[in-house]
Amino acid sequence: MIVVTGATGNVGRPLVEALAAAGRQVTAVSRNAAAGPGAAPAQVRHHRADLASPESLRPALDGAEALFLHDTGAGAHLLNVPAILDAAKAGGVARIVLLSSQGVATRPQSASHGAAGRAMEEAVRQSGADWTILRPGGFASNAYAWAEPVRTHRTVAAPFGDVGLPVVDPADIADVAAIALYEDGHAGATYELTGPALTTPRQRARTLADLLGERVDFVEQTADEARAQMRRFMPDPVIDTTLAILGEPTPSEQRISPVTEQLLARPARTFADWAGRNIAAFR
């Protein structure tokens, strides 16, 4: 049995599907996990739990062989990671795949991206289980933030319109996680995951326009305008690091990682691939 936390998220959902398609027994864990149309493949077991309450995980972990772990958006600093790992060990988990962040390496001084993520990684390394750590860069699915303004008035507003980053398709993260969860040879590995090319916010908006067959205007925000918008759903330390990455990425943050192609024997998916699969959200 493989347990997937955050099973209804941008990575968790395709991971559950990939594992089920490979014939693996899966328990899908989420605060909102529920069986139902489109929730997950019919043969998947569902378990409602909150990582902030490690005891709620124990029934899902009992008898499990492997665990896909990430902070499910709560933030690693808000979780009792040792207690989660103790529950996994008690359940028999021998393999853990951790979804971390590229920022652990590229922004080590950042409290939001570096310190908390590094502590979570170290706890997994010391857990006694075989571990694999995934460090993706920015997600292509962050473009969902543009869905409502694109639907209502065909506009994208973003800062740093001409700064490129190799955003990664969450489905690629899921495919790499799947093989690390059920194939041997990945214990002790840390994999950096990116998309196959640099794209700018302006280019990503143009991709959406091409797929919609309609004009989508790009409005470049100032950093202060972007900060005011982000304050609706991010704390200031996260905003500071996010704006730094978006506006002044390091060479490491702009590097194209070959890992996806090497592990999956195919090219990494592009932003256009992600947008094409999800264009209905922008119509």
C-alpha positions in Angstrom: 0.0 0.0 0.0 1.2 3.5 -0.9 -0.1 6.5 1.0 -0.4 9.8 -0.8 -0.8 12.9 1.3 -2.3 16.0 -0.3 -4.1 13.6 -2.7 -6.5 16.2 -4.1 -3.8 18.8 -4.9 -2.0 19.7 -8.1 0.7 16.9 -7.6 -1.3 14.5 -5.4 -4.2 14.0 -7.8 -2.1 13.0 -10.8 0.2 10.9 -8.5 -2.8 8.9 -7.3 -3.9 8.4 -10.9 -0.4 7.3 -12.0 -0.1 4.8 -9.1 -3.5 3.4 -9.7 -2.8 3.0 -13.4 0.4 1.1 -12.5 -1.7 -1.3 -10.5 -0.6 -0.1 -7.1 -2.8 -0.1 -4.0 -3.2 3.5 -3.0 -4.6 5.3 0.0 -5.4 8.9 -0.9 -5.2 11.2 2.1 -6.5 14.8 2.2 -8.4 17.1 4.6 -11.2 16.8 2.0 -10.6 13.3 0.7 -13.8 11.7 -0.3 -14.8 9.1 -2.8 -16.9 10.5 -5.6 -17.0 11.2 -9.4 -13.7 12.6 -10.5 -12.2 12.4 -7.0 -9.8 9.6 -7.8 -9.8 6.2 -9.5 -12.6 4.0 -8.1 -10.2 1.4 -6.6 -8.4 4.0 -4.5 -9.0 4.0 -0.7 -9.8 7.4 0.7 -8.9 8.7 4.2 -9.7 12.1 5.6 -6.8 13.4 7.8 -4.9 16.6 8.5 -1.1 16.6 8.6 -1.4 19.1 11.4 -2.9 16.3 13.5 -0.5 13.3 13.1 -2.8 11.0 15.0 -5.4 11.4 12.3 -2.9 9.8 9.9 -2.3 6.6 11.8 -5.2 4.6 10.3 -4.1 5.4 6.8 -0.5 4.4 7.6 -1.2 1.1 9.2 0.3 -1.6 7.0 1.6 0.9 4.4 4.9 0.3 2.6 5.5 3.8 1.2 4.5 7.4 1.9 4.4 10.5 -0.3 4.8 13.4 2.0 4.5 17.2 1.6 3.2 20.0 3.7 -0.1 20.2 1.6 0.1 24.0 1.6 0.1 24.4 5.4 3.8 25.2 5.5 6.5 22.9 6.9 7.0 25.2 9.9 3.4 24.5 11.0 3.8 20.7 11.1 5.1 18.4 13.7 7.2 16.4 11.2 8.8 14.1 13.8 5.3 13.0 15.0 4.2 12.4 11.4 7.3 10.3 10.8 6.8 8.4 14.0 3.3 7.5 12.8 4.7 6.3 9.5 7.4 4.2 11.2 4.7 2.6 13.5 2.6 1.8 10.5 5.5 0.0 8.8 6.4 2.6 6.2 9.9 1.7 4.7 10.0 4.3 1.9 9.3 8.0 1.9 9.2 10.4 -1.0 9.2 14.0 0.2 8.0 16.9 -2.0 10.3 19.7 -0.9 11.3 22.8 -2.8 14.2 24.1 -4.9 14.3 27.0 -2.5 15.9 24.8 0.2 19.1 24.9 -1.9 18.7 28.3 -3.7 17.3 30.4 -0.9 18.9 28.9 2.2 18.5 32.1 4.3 14.8 32.3 3.6 12.7 31.3 6.6 9.8 30.3 4.4 11.7 28.5 1.6 15.0 27.5 3.1 15.0 26.9 6.9 11.6 25.1 7.3 12.1 23.0 4.2 15.6 22.1 5.2 14.4 21.0 8.6 11.7 18.8 7.0 14.2 17.2 4.7 16.6 16.5 7.5 13.9 14.8 9.6 13.1 12.6 6.6 16.7 11.7 6.2 17.0 10.7 9.8 13.7 8.8 9.8 15.3 5.3 9.2 13.2 4.8 6.1 14.6 4.8 2.5 14.1 8.4 1.3 13.9 10.3 -1.9 13.6 14.1 -1.9 12.0 16.0 -4.8 12.9 19.7 -5.2 10.8 21.3 -7.9 11.0 24.9 -9.0 7.9 27.0 -9.7 4.7 25.2 -10.7 3.0 25.7 -14.1 -0.2 25.4 -12.1 0.5 28.7 -10.4 -1.1 30.2 -13.5 -4.5 29.1 -12.0 -4.2 32.5 -10.2 -4.9 34.0 -13.6 -8.0 32.0 -14.3 -10.7 34.4 -13.0 -9.3 37.5 -14.7 -8.7 35.6 -17.9 -12.3 34.3 -17.9 -13.9 37.6 -17.0 -11.9 40.2 -18.9 -9.2 38.4 -20.8 -6.4 40.0 -18.8 -3.3 38.7 -17.0 -1.6 40.9 -14.4 1.9 39.8 -13.1 5.2 41.4 -12.1 8.5 40.9 -13.9 6.8 40.2 -17.2 10.0 39.4 -19.1 11.9 37.4 -16.5 12.0 33.7 -17.4 11.8 30.7 -15.2 11.6 26.9 -16.1 8.2 26.3 -14.5 7.5 22.6 -14.0 4.3 20.7 -14.8 2.9 19.1 -11.6 2.1 16.0 -13.6 5.9 15.5 -14.2 6.5 15.8 -10.5 3.8 13.2 -10.0 5.4 10.8 -12.5 8.8 11.1 -10.9 7.3 10.6 -7.5 5.5 7.5 -8.7 8.6 5.7 -9.8 10.5 6.7 -6.7 7.6 5.2 -4.6 7.6 1.8 -6.2 10.9 1.3 -8.1 14.2 0.6 -6.5 17.3 2.6 -7.1 16.1 6.0 -5.8 16.9 5.7 -2.1 19.1 8.6 -0.9 18.6 10.7 -4.1 17.6 14.4 -4.2 16.0 15.3 -7.5 15.7 18.9 -8.8 12.7 19.1 -11.2 12.0 21.9 -13.7 10.3 22.4 -17.0 12.3 22.1 -20.3 12.6 25.8 -21.1 12.5 29.3 -19.6 9.2 31.1 -20.1 8.2 34.5 -18.9 4.8 35.6 -17.5 4.2 37.5 -20.8 4.9 34.4 -22.8 2.7 32.3 -20.6 -0.1 34.7 -21.0 0.4 34.6 -24.8 0.2 30.8 -24.7 -3.2 31.0 -23.0 -4.3 33.4 -25.6 -3.2 31.1 -28.4 -5.1 28.1 -26.8 -8.2 30.2 -26.3 -8.1 31.7 -29.8 -8.7 35.1 -28.3 -6.6 38.1 -27.2 -5.4 38.1 -23.6 -3.9 41.4 -22.5 -0.8 41.3 -20.2 -0.5 44.0 -17.6 2.8 44.3 -15.8 2.4 44.9 -12.1 4.9 46.8 -10.0 6.5 44.8 -7.2 4.3 46.7 -4.7 1.1 46.0 -6.6 2.0 42.3 -6.7 2.8 42.4 -2.9 -0.5 43.9 -2.1 -2.3 41.2 -4.1 -0.2 38.3 -2.6 -1.0 39.5 0.9 -4.5 38.1 0.5 -3.1 34.6 0.7 0.6 34.7 1.7 2.4 35.9 4.8 5.1 38.5 4.2 8.2 36.2 4.5 6.8 34.0 1.7 6.0 37.1 -0.4 9.5 38.4 0.1 11.2 35.3 -1.2 8.6 34.7 -4.0 9.1 38.2 -5.4 12.9 37.7 -5.2 12.7 34.5 -7.2 10.3 36.0 -9.7 12.3 39.2 -10.2 15.9 38.3 -9.6 16.2 34.5 -10.0 19.6 33.0 -9.3 21.4 31.1 -12.1 20.4 27.9 -10.3 16.8 28.9 -10.4 17.0 29.4 -14.1 18.9 26.2 -14.8 17.1 23.6 -16.8 17.3 20.3 -14.9 17.6 17.1 -17.0 16.2 14.8 -14.3 12.7 14.4 -15.6 13.9 13.3 -19.1 16.6 11.0 -17.5 14.2 9.3 -15.1 11.1 9.1 -17.4 12.8 8.6 -20.7 10.8 11.4 -22.3 11.0 15.2 -22.4 9.7 17.2 -19.6 6.2 18.7 -20.3 6.1 22.4 -21.3 3.9 25.1 -19.9 1.8 24.8 -23.1 1.3 21.1 -22.3 0.0 22.0 -18.9 -2.2 24.9 -20.2 -3.6 22.7 -23.0 -4.8 20.1 -20.5 -6.3 22.8 -18.2 -7.5 25.4 -20.6 -11.2 24.9 -19.5 -10.4 26.7 -16.3 -9.6 29.9 -18.4 -12.6 29.8 -20.8 
